[in-house]
Amino acid sequence: MIRFEVIDNQLTAIIGAQISPVGGYIGSFHITYQFENGMYEGTKIEFVHSD
């Protein structure tokens, strides 16, 4: 599942990461976008580990 949020005035896609279809959630990828040249471009990708 992909969730979009505005974090620090930047569009961010949050994508959950798991190691198997029945569980094993390990964290999420946060992809930050910036609006340039009439379109959104990904500028940063980071993995946020689940505690």
Secondary structure, DSSP 8 states (H G I E B T S, - for coil): -EEEEEETTEEEEEEEEEEETTEEEEEEEEEEEEEETTEEEEEEEEEEE--
